[in-house]
């Protein structure tokens, strides 16, 4: 544990700490990119705690770094009961089951948090997991802790939403859980159509949301394609994953961005080339 903390602490000694989440040192952005770009080949969590999941992600990231296949963040384990941390906000003992292939550290953290009712924050003392709705520290001490960014709010390919209605829809899509997702080397259009199909045969609508894929022409996941340009193939395998996270993961792989539109009263998820 000390060997993992020392490199991070050495870098922090040269950084001025501030209680503001908007004035982050340059290293914070580097760390955020590492968390979101480190690809773990396989995650197979079966009935484990959040602490155990985070410990695995930290160790696997370090192994990938030594193999030279990625430049990941070395994430220290959370420390429940740390001085200054109010009682009752720790991640708790709820267990989770989650499986995925070629998933980033950030996506894995988000999936685990969603399944256990927690939030994840990258701070100046490492990645901390707390109960949903709380922050790592009730009164951040600028001489000790800085919250750099909220992992659970991070979507790497989501463009800025324009209104509160879209934000509410995003929250619903984040709460919509897909099960048994198996997408292997499919086009982005096919992959989106797959995750957009409701698993329940009794659902009133055959799809979760209208998805419009744009690549020179517009393509809807519920209609035929008029585009002659095919996006790169994508892969996603997960036993359970939030719908919004699945869209973000697929778009990031393909080099596309996504956003939500409520123009004219019609709800749609718009996918565009980056």
Secondary structure, DSSP 8 states (H G I E B T S, - for coil): -HHHHHHHHHHHHTS---S-SSS--HHHHHHHHHHHH-EEEEEEEEEEEHHHHHHHHHHHHHHHHHHTS----------TT-TT--TT-B--S-EEEEEEEEEEHHHHHHHHHHHHTEEEEEETTEEEEEETT--S-TT--TTT--EEEEGGG--TTB----SHHHHHHHHHHHH-EEEEEEEEEEEHHHHHHHHHB-S-TT-SSSBSSEEEEESSSEEETTS---------EEEEEEEEEEHHHHHHHHHHHHTEEEEEE-GGG--EEEEEE-
